[in-house]
């Protein structure tokens, strides 16, 4: 009985796109929306749940495989841009904690100086100009 159902489902899915990273992401969005809907009971969120659910299954059962594939590619590119942005943001935040960024008064070259060294002479690596700073 169960095997037969599985077989039928496999036949149904033949030539259809199926699950991908974008749909998995949509299912997570759906989960968050369903939880938000449970607590907030806002009608717009309820409608949005149905919209996301519908769109997700539309993609999974779609026969236009090249189109879905290119959507997924776009999604992955966007996702890596977003995660890259947050990684850079974290890195520059930790740099701000450990380093001072000074600008050379002569050529405006940015110079990174470790914090907590007291008064120091900074020598610009670009123009050789020397100036005193507190770090
Ligand atoms: Zn300089």
Backbone and ligand atoms as CSV (ligand in chain L), in Angstrom:
chain,resi,resn,atom,element,x,y,z
A,1,UNK,N,N,0.844,-1.208,0.000
A,1,UNK,CA,C,0.000,0.000,0.000
A,1,UNK,C,C,0.875,1.252,0.000
A,2,UNK,N,N,1.810,1.291,0.954
A,2,UNK,CA,C,2.692,2.445,1.052
A,2,UNK,C,C,3.610,2.517,-0.167
A,3,UNK,N,N,4.109,1.363,-0.576
A,3,UNK,CA,C,4.981,1.309,-1.748
A,3,UNK,C,C,4.255,1.778,-3.001
A,4,UNK,N,N,3.013,1.374,-3.101
A,4,UNK,CA,C,2.205,1.754,-4.262
A,4,UNK,C,C,2.035,3.277,-4.319
A,5,UNK,N,N,1.816,3.850,-3.141
A,5,UNK,CA,C,1.649,5.299,-3.044
A,5,UNK,C,C,2.941,6.014,-3.458
A,6,UNK,N,N,4.047,5.427,-3.004
A,6,UNK,CA,C,5.337,6.007,-3.337
A,6,UNK,C,C,5.584,5.932,-4.840
A,7,UNK,N,N,5.221,4.828,-5.405
A,7,UNK,CA,C,5.371,4.634,-6.840
A,7,UNK,C,C,4.534,5.646,-7.620
A,8,UNK,N,N,3.308,5.817,-7.164
A,8,UNK,CA,C,2.415,6.783,-7.804
A,8,UNK,C,C,2.983,8.196,-7.719
A,9,UNK,N,N,3.539,8.507,-6.562
A,9,UNK,CA,C,4.106,9.836,-6.367
A,9,UNK,C,C,5.321,10.035,-7.274
A,10,UNK,N,N,6.153,9.003,-7.383
A,10,UNK,CA,C,7.324,9.078,-8.249
A,10,UNK,C,C,6.893,9.292,-9.693
A,11,UNK,N,N,5.812,8.596,-10.108
A,11,UNK,CA,C,5.306,8.773,-11.479
A,11,UNK,C,C,4.783,10.189,-11.682
A,12,UNK,N,N,4.108,10.700,-10.633
A,12,UNK,CA,C,3.562,12.057,-10.693
A,12,UNK,C,C,4.679,13.088,-10.827
A,13,UNK,N,N,5.799,12.824,-10.156
A,13,UNK,CA,C,6.907,13.782,-10.150
A,13,UNK,C,C,7.784,13.688,-11.407
A,14,UNK,N,N,7.509,12.709,-12.236
A,14,UNK,CA,C,8.324,12.555,-13.440
A,14,UNK,C,C,8.193,13.783,-14.351
A,15,UNK,N,N,9.347,14.332,-14.752
A,15,UNK,CA,C,9.327,15.503,-15.617
A,15,UNK,C,C,9.013,16.795,-14.890
A,16,UNK,N,N,8.904,16.702,-13.577
A,16,UNK,CA,C,8.677,17.913,-12.791
A,16,UNK,C,C,9.956,18.302,-12.072
A,17,UNK,N,N,9.988,19.555,-11.643
A,17,UNK,CA,C,11.243,20.113,-11.166
A,17,UNK,C,C,11.694,19.521,-9.834
A,18,UNK,N,N,10.802,19.456,-8.855
A,18,UNK,CA,C,11.174,18.916,-7.540
A,18,UNK,C,C,11.752,19.970,-6.616
A,19,UNK,N,N,12.357,19.475,-5.538
A,19,UNK,CA,C,12.853,20.347,-4.469
A,19,UNK,C,C,14.222,20.927,-4.843
A,20,UNK,N,N,14.462,22.163,-4.449
A,20,UNK,CA,C,15.809,22.731,-4.569
A,20,UNK,C,C,16.074,23.648,-3.376
A,21,UNK,N,N,17.231,24.318,-3.377
A,21,UNK,CA,C,17.604,25.169,-2.237
A,21,UNK,C,C,16.627,26.321,-2.044
A,22,UNK,N,N,16.160,26.873,-3.163
A,22,UNK,CA,C,15.221,27.994,-3.076
A,22,UNK,C,C,13.911,27.550,-2.414
A,23,UNK,N,N,13.413,26.364,-2.812
A,23,UNK,CA,C,12.184,25.855,-2.205
A,23,UNK,C,C,12.382,25.522,-0.728
A,24,UNK,N,N,13.580,25.019,-0.414
A,24,UNK,CA,C,13.875,24.731,0.994
A,24,UNK,C,C,13.866,26.031,1.800
A,25,UNK,N,N,14.436,27.075,1.202
A,25,UNK,CA,C,14.425,28.384,1.846
A,25,UNK,C,C,12.987,28.871,2.026
A,26,UNK,N,N,12.157,28.700,0.985
A,26,UNK,CA,C,10.747,29.111,1.068
A,26,UNK,C,C,10.030,28.346,2.177
A,27,UNK,N,N,10.365,27.061,2.332
A,27,UNK,CA,C,9.695,26.278,3.371
A,27,UNK,C,C,10.087,26.779,4.765
A,28,UNK,N,N,11.327,27.295,4.896
A,28,UNK,CA,C,11.735,27.871,6.182
A,28,UNK,C,C,11.015,29.191,6.424
A,29,UNK,N,N,10.895,29.989,5.359
A,29,UNK,CA,C,10.141,31.245,5.465
A,29,UNK,C,C,8.703,30.942,5.891
A,30,UNK,N,N,8.152,29.898,5.276
A,30,UNK,CA,C,6.779,29.498,5.588
A,30,UNK,C,C,6.640,29.136,7.068
A,31,UNK,N,N,7.618,28.388,7.570
A,31,UNK,CA,C,7.607,27.977,8.973
A,31,UNK,C,C,7.587,29.194,9.899
A,32,UNK,N,N,8.434,30.177,9.575
A,32,UNK,CA,C,8.508,31.411,10.376
A,32,UNK,C,C,7.176,32.153,10.304
A,33,UNK,N,N,6.616,32.222,9.085
A,33,UNK,CA,C,5.347,32.934,8.903
A,33,UNK,C,C,4.212,32.249,9.664
A,34,UNK,N,N,4.196,30.910,9.625
A,34,UNK,CA,C,3.147,30.162,10.327
A,34,UNK,C,C,3.255,30.421,11.832
A,35,UNK,N,N,4.487,30.424,12.341
A,35,UNK,CA,C,4.705,30.712,13.763
A,35,UNK,C,C,4.269,32.136,14.095
A,36,UNK,N,N,4.632,33.099,13.223
A,36,UNK,CA,C,4.242,34.500,13.430
A,36,UNK,C,C,2.727,34.637,13.402
A,37,UNK,N,N,2.114,33.903,12.487
A,37,UNK,CA,C,0.658,33.946,12.355
A,37,UNK,C,C,-0.022,33.399,13.608
A,38,UNK,N,N,0.587,32.375,14.191
A,38,UNK,CA,C,0.049,31.756,15.401
A,38,UNK,C,C,0.019,32.750,16.555
A,39,UNK,N,N,1.076,33.576,16.651
A,39,UNK,CA,C,1.162,34.512,17.767
A,39,UNK,C,C,0.493,35.844,17.475
A,40,UNK,N,N,0.572,36.287,16.226
A,40,UNK,CA,C,0.121,37.645,15.932
A,40,UNK,C,C,-1.323,37.704,15.426
A,41,UNK,N,N,-1.740,36.668,14.724
A,41,UNK,CA,C,-3.112,36.637,14.180
A,41,UNK,C,C,-3.419,37.869,13.324
A,42,UNK,N,N,-2.470,38.178,12.446
A,42,UNK,CA,C,-2.705,39.270,11.503
A,42,UNK,C,C,-3.134,38.641,10.187
A,43,UNK,N,N,-4.157,39.194,9.566
A,43,UNK,CA,C,-4.724,38.576,8.385
A,43,UNK,C,C,-3.737,38.549,7.224
A,44,UNK,N,N,-2.945,39.623,7.107
A,44,UNK,CA,C,-1.960,39.694,6.016
A,44,UNK,C,C,-0.966,38.535,6.107
A,45,UNK,N,N,-0.541,38.193,7.331
A,45,UNK,CA,C,0.435,37.118,7.501
A,45,UNK,C,C,-0.199,35.787,7.094
A,46,UNK,N,N,-1.473,35.599,7.446
A,46,UNK,CA,C,-2.176,34.390,7.043
A,46,UNK,C,C,-2.233,34.242,5.532
A,47,UNK,N,N,-2.508,35.337,4.854
A,47,UNK,CA,C,-2.559,35.326,3.384
A,47,UNK,C,C,-1.180,35.055,2.799
A,48,UNK,N,N,-0.169,35.653,3.432
A,48,UNK,CA,C,1.212,35.471,2.980
A,48,UNK,C,C,1.632,34.004,3.108
A,49,UNK,N,N,1.191,33.338,4.181
A,49,UNK,CA,C,1.459,31.908,4.367
A,49,UNK,C,C,0.958,31.118,3.160
A,50,UNK,N,N,-0.283,31.383,2.784
A,50,UNK,CA,C,-0.869,30.672,1.647
A,50,UNK,C,C,-0.128,30.984,0.358
A,51,UNK,N,N,0.261,32.253,0.210
A,51,UNK,CA,C,0.981,32.659,-1.006
A,51,UNK,C,C,2.319,31.932,-1.113
A,52,UNK,N,N,3.062,31.879,-0.001
A,52,UNK,CA,C,4.365,31.214,-0.015
A,52,UNK,C,C,4.189,29.713,-0.244
A,53,UNK,N,N,3.204,29.124,0.455
A,53,UNK,CA,C,2.925,27.690,0.289
A,53,UNK,C,C,2.598,27.360,-1.166
A,54,UNK,N,N,1.724,28.185,-1.738
A,54,UNK,CA,C,1.312,27.973,-3.128
A,54,UNK,C,C,2.508,28.094,-4.075
A,55,UNK,N,N,3.309,29.142,-3.878
A,55,UNK,CA,C,4.466,29.383,-4.745
A,55,UNK,C,C,5.484,28.251,-4.630
A,56,UNK,N,N,5.683,27.762,-3.394
A,56,UNK,CA,C,6.638,26.678,-3.171
A,56,UNK,C,C,6.213,25.414,-3.932
A,57,UNK,N,N,4.930,25.041,-3.786
A,57,UNK,CA,C,4.470,23.836,-4.479
A,57,UNK,C,C,4.379,24.045,-5.980
A,58,UNK,N,N,4.084,25.260,-6.385
A,58,UNK,CA,C,4.100,25.584,-7.814
A,58,UNK,C,C,5.483,25.302,-8.396
A,59,UNK,N,N,6.530,25.698,-7.655
A,59,UNK,CA,C,7.899,25.471,-8.135
A,59,UNK,C,C,8.250,23.986,-8.142
A,60,UNK,N,N,7.872,23.287,-7.057
A,60,UNK,CA,C,8.221,21.862,-6.944
A,60,UNK,C,C,7.552,21.038,-8.051
A,61,UNK,N,N,6.303,21.355,-8.350
A,61,UNK,CA,C,5.550,20.566,-9.338
A,61,UNK,C,C,5.657,21.133,-10.747
A,62,UNK,N,N,6.452,22.192,-10.900
A,62,UNK,CA,C,6.544,22.844,-12.199
A,62,UNK,C,C,7.205,21.943,-13.241
A,63,UNK,N,N,6.743,22.049,-14.488
A,63,UNK,CA,C,7.382,21.303,-15.584
A,63,UNK,C,C,8.388,22.156,-16.336
A,64,UNK,N,N,8.408,23.462,-16.031
A,64,UNK,CA,C,9.361,24.361,-16.684
A,64,UNK,C,C,10.688,24.327,-15.915
A,65,UNK,N,N,11.431,23.243,-16.138
A,65,UNK,CA,C,12.636,22.995,-15.345
A,65,UNK,C,C,13.730,24.054,-15.562
A,66,UNK,N,N,14.033,24.457,-16.815
A,66,UNK,CA,C,15.090,25.479,-16.997
A,66,UNK,C,C,14.810,26.786,-16.261
A,67,UNK,N,N,13.520,27.196,-16.288
A,67,UNK,CA,C,13.147,28.450,-15.613
A,67,UNK,C,C,13.359,28.337,-14.103
A,68,UNK,N,N,12.905,27.226,-13.513
A,68,UNK,CA,C,13.063,27.014,-12.067
A,68,UNK,C,C,14.538,26.922,-11.700
A,69,UNK,N,N,15.294,26.265,-12.590
A,69,UNK,CA,C,16.725,26.109,-12.351
A,69,UNK,C,C,17.413,27.472,-12.299
A,70,UNK,N,N,17.042,28.366,-13.240
A,70,UNK,CA,C,17.689,29.677,-13.253
A,70,UNK,C,C,17.234,30.526,-12.064
A,71,UNK,N,N,15.982,30.325,-11.618
A,71,UNK,CA,C,15.532,31.015,-10.399
A,71,UNK,C,C,16.385,30.595,-9.208
A,72,UNK,N,N,16.646,29.294,-9.142
A,72,UNK,CA,C,17.434,28.782,-8.030
A,72,UNK,C,C,18.863,29.327,-8.069
A,73,UNK,N,N,19.409,29.426,-9.288
A,73,UNK,CA,C,20.761,29.996,-9.437
A,73,UNK,C,C,20.797,31.432,-8.923
A,74,UNK,N,N,19.771,32.208,-9.294
A,74,UNK,CA,C,19.697,33.600,-8.845
A,74,UNK,C,C,19.591,33.670,-7.326
A,75,UNK,N,N,18.771,32.774,-6.780
A,75,UNK,CA,C,18.602,32.740,-5.330
A,75,UNK,C,C,19.934,32.450,-4.648
A,76,UNK,N,N,20.685,31.460,-5.164
A,76,UNK,CA,C,21.963,31.086,-4.550
A,76,UNK,C,C,22.978,32.226,-4.629
A,77,UNK,N,N,22.969,32.952,-5.766
A,77,UNK,CA,C,23.884,34.084,-5.914
A,77,UNK,C,C,23.557,35.163,-4.889
A,78,UNK,N,N,22.272,35.449,-4.737
A,78,UNK,CA,C,21.830,36.462,-3.776
A,78,UNK,C,C,22.182,36.038,-2.353
A,79,UNK,N,N,21.949,34.757,-2.059
A,79,UNK,CA,C,22.228,34.227,-0.728
A,79,UNK,C,C,23.707,34.367,-0.382
A,80,UNK,N,N,24.585,34.073,-1.350
A,80,UNK,CA,C,26.014,34.162,-1.038
A,80,UNK,C,C,26.440,35.620,-0.896
A,81,UNK,N,N,25.769,36.528,-1.611
A,81,UNK,CA,C,26.066,37.955,-1.431
A,81,UNK,C,C,25.683,38.410,-0.033
A,82,UNK,N,N,24.509,37.953,0.435
A,82,UNK,CA,C,24.024,38.359,1.759
A,82,UNK,C,C,24.922,37.793,2.859
A,83,UNK,N,N,25.261,36.498,2.772
A,83,UNK,CA,C,26.119,35.922,3.807
A,83,UNK,C,C,27.511,36.552,3.755
A,84,UNK,N,N,28.006,36.896,2.547
A,84,UNK,CA,C,29.298,37.569,2.418
A,84,UNK,C,C,29.279,38.925,3.081
A,85,UNK,N,N,28.169,39.645,2.918
A,85,UNK,CA,C,28.029,40.961,3.536
A,85,UNK,C,C,28.130,40.853,5.052
A,86,UNK,N,N,27.431,39.869,5.643
A,86,UNK,CA,C,27.445,39.748,7.103
A,86,UNK,C,C,28.803,39.283,7.616
A,87,UNK,N,N,29.483,38.454,6.801
A,87,UNK,CA,C,30.820,38.004,7.190
A,87,UNK,C,C,31.769,39.208,7.209
A,88,UNK,N,N,31.704,40.061,6.180
A,88,UNK,CA,C,32.539,41.265,6.130
A,88,UNK,C,C,32.218,42.196,7.281
A,89,UNK,N,N,30.929,42.320,7.581
A,89,UNK,CA,C,30.479,43.205,8.648
A,89,UNK,C,C,31.065,42.753,9.982
A,90,UNK,N,N,31.034,41.461,10.242
A,90,UNK,CA,C,31.594,40.913,11.481
A,90,UNK,C,C,33.087,41.161,11.547
A,91,UNK,N,N,33.763,40.953,10.402
A,91,UNK,CA,C,35.210,41.114,10.367
A,91,UNK,C,C,35.588,42.569,10.649
A,92,UNK,N,N,34.888,43.531,10.029
A,92,UNK,CA,C,35.256,44.931,10.240
A,92,UNK,C,C,34.887,45.377,11.647
A,93,UNK,N,N,33.851,44.759,12.240
A,93,UNK,CA,C,33.502,45.093,13.620
A,93,UNK,C,C,34.610,44.645,14.565
A,94,UNK,N,N,35.182,43.468,14.319
A,94,UNK,CA,C,36.240,42.992,15.203
A,94,UNK,C,C,37.531,43.778,14.962
A,95,UNK,N,N,37.727,44.270,13.738
A,95,UNK,CA,C,38.886,45.119,13.467
A,95,UNK,C,C,38.780,46.455,14.195
A,96,UNK,N,N,37.576,46.998,14.261
A,96,UNK,CA,C,37.368,48.276,14.938
A,96,UNK,C,C,37.672,48.148,16.418
A,97,UNK,N,N,37.498,46.952,16.974
A,97,UNK,CA,C,37.770,46.731,18.382
A,97,UNK,C,C,39.285,46.675,18.644
A,98,UNK,N,N,40.014,46.066,17.735
A,98,UNK,CA,C,41.445,45.842,17.957
A,98,UNK,C,C,42.330,46.895,17.308
A,99,UNK,N,N,41.812,47.654,16.347
A,99,UNK,CA,C,42.659,48.573,15.599
A,99,UNK,C,C,42.024,49.953,15.494
A,100,UNK,N,N,42.881,50.940,15.386
A,100,UNK,CA,C,42.470,52.276,14.997
A,100,UNK,C,C,42.791,52.436,13.521
A,101,UNK,N,N,41.923,53.087,12.795
A,101,UNK,CA,C,42.257,53.422,11.421
A,101,UNK,C,C,42.565,54.924,11.375
A,102,UNK,N,N,43.787,55.250,11.018
A,102,UNK,CA,C,44.161,56.655,10.876
A,102,UNK,C,C,44.352,56.983,9.401
A,103,UNK,N,N,44.185,58.266,9.113
A,103,UNK,CA,C,44.446,58.727,7.760
A,103,UNK,C,C,45.719,59.556,7.783
A,104,UNK,N,N,46.613,59.299,6.868
A,104,UNK,CA,C,47.834,60.088,6.765
A,104,UNK,C,C,47.453,61.530,6.436
A,105,UNK,N,N,47.932,62.519,7.238
A,105,UNK,CA,C,47.555,63.918,6.977
A,105,UNK,C,C,48.121,64.451,5.662
A,106,UNK,N,N,49.091,63.772,5.114
A,106,UNK,CA,C,49.722,64.259,3.886
A,106,UNK,C,C,49.087,63.675,2.624
A,107,UNK,N,N,48.869,62.357,2.615
A,107,UNK,CA,C,48.384,61.740,1.372
A,107,UNK,C,C,47.052,61.022,1.554
A,108,UNK,N,N,46.476,61.065,2.757
A,108,UNK,CA,C,45.167,60.480,3.041
A,108,UNK,C,C,45.135,58.952,2.940
A,109,UNK,N,N,46.317,58.331,2.930
A,109,UNK,CA,C,46.385,56.874,2.959
A,109,UNK,C,C,45.838,56.373,4.304
A,110,UNK,N,N,45.013,55.333,4.264
A,110,UNK,CA,C,44.483,54.775,5.514
A,110,UNK,C,C,45.504,53.832,6.130
A,111,UNK,N,N,45.751,54.007,7.425
A,111,UNK,CA,C,46.752,53.195,8.118
A,111,UNK,C,C,46.101,52.540,9.340
A,112,UNK,N,N,46.327,51.242,9.469
A,112,UNK,CA,C,45.724,50.487,10.568
A,112,UNK,C,C,46.741,50.342,11.694
A,113,UNK,N,N,46.374,50.839,12.888
A,113,UNK,CA,C,47.272,50.804,14.036
A,113,UNK,C,C,46.616,50.007,15.155
A,114,UNK,N,N,47.344,49.055,15.757
A,114,UNK,CA,C,46.745,48.312,16.869
A,114,UNK,C,C,46.454,49.229,18.051
A,115,UNK,N,N,45.375,48.971,18.752
A,115,UNK,CA,C,44.989,49.806,19.883
A,115,UNK,C,C,45.847,49.514,21.118
A,116,UNK,N,N,45.816,50.478,22.053
A,116,UNK,CA,C,46.387,50.242,23.379
A,116,UNK,C,C,47.905,50.262,23.435
A,117,UNK,N,N,48.563,51.007,22.545
A,117,UNK,CA,C,50.030,51.077,22.584
A,117,UNK,C,C,50.510,52.446,23.086
A,118,UNK,N,N,49.594,53.302,23.516
A,118,UNK,CA,C,49.972,54.639,23.986
A,118,UNK,C,C,50.317,55.561,22.828
A,119,UNK,N,N,51.167,56.554,23.115
A,119,UNK,CA,C,51.566,57.504,22.069
A,119,UNK,C,C,52.589,56.851,21.149
A,120,UNK,N,N,52.343,56.920,19.874
A,120,UNK,CA,C,53.285,56.293,18.940
A,120,UNK,C,C,53.521,57.198,17.739
A,121,UNK,N,N,54.664,56.982,17.116
A,121,UNK,CA,C,54.960,57.658,15.853
A,121,UNK,C,C,54.510,56.732,14.734
A,122,UNK,N,N,53.643,57.270,13.896
A,122,UNK,CA,C,53.158,56.482,12.778
A,122,UNK,C,C,53.891,56.929,11.523
A,123,UNK,N,N,54.408,55.972,10.794
A,123,UNK,CA,C,55.084,56.317,9.550
A,123,UNK,C,C,54.228,55.814,8.400
A,124,UNK,N,N,53.826,56.749,7.535
A,124,UNK,CA,C,52.955,56.375,6.424
A,124,UNK,C,C,53.726,55.466,5.452
A,125,UNK,N,N,53.175,54.301,5.138
A,125,UNK,CA,C,53.879,53.378,4.245
A,125,UNK,C,C,53.893,53.866,2.792
A,126,UNK,N,N,53.040,54.851,2.493
A,126,UNK,CA,C,52.923,55.281,1.103
A,126,UNK,C,C,53.849,56.448,0.790
A,127,UNK,N,N,53.812,57.492,1.670
A,127,UNK,CA,C,54.596,58.693,1.358
A,127,UNK,C,C,55.743,58.925,2.340
A,128,UNK,N,N,55.800,58.116,3.408
A,128,UNK,CA,C,56.902,58.235,4.342
A,128,UNK,C,C,56.738,59.332,5.380
A,129,UNK,N,N,55.622,60.042,5.347
A,129,UNK,CA,C,55.345,61.097,6.311
A,129,UNK,C,C,55.166,60.503,7.706
A,130,UNK,N,N,55.742,61.177,8.711
A,130,UNK,CA,C,55.618,60.675,10.077
A,130,UNK,C,C,54.755,61.601,10.909
A,131,UNK,N,N,53.899,61.007,11.721
A,131,UNK,CA,C,53.062,61.814,12.608
A,131,UNK,C,C,52.783,61.042,13.891
A,132,UNK,N,N,52.462,61.822,14.967
A,132,UNK,CA,C,52.260,61.194,16.252
A,132,UNK,C,C,50.770,60.971,16.496
A,133,UNK,N,N,50.453,59.809,17.068
A,133,UNK,CA,C,49.054,59.500,17.385
A,133,UNK,C,C,48.992,58.744,18.708
A,134,UNK,N,N,47.847,58.819,19.333
A,134,UNK,CA,C,47.573,57.943,20.479
A,134,UNK,C,C,46.838,56.721,19.933
A,135,UNK,N,N,47.236,55.567,20.363
A,135,UNK,CA,C,46.527,54.381,19.874
A,135,UNK,C,C,45.668,53.770,20.977
L,1,ZN,ZN,ZN,51.102,59.417,3.588
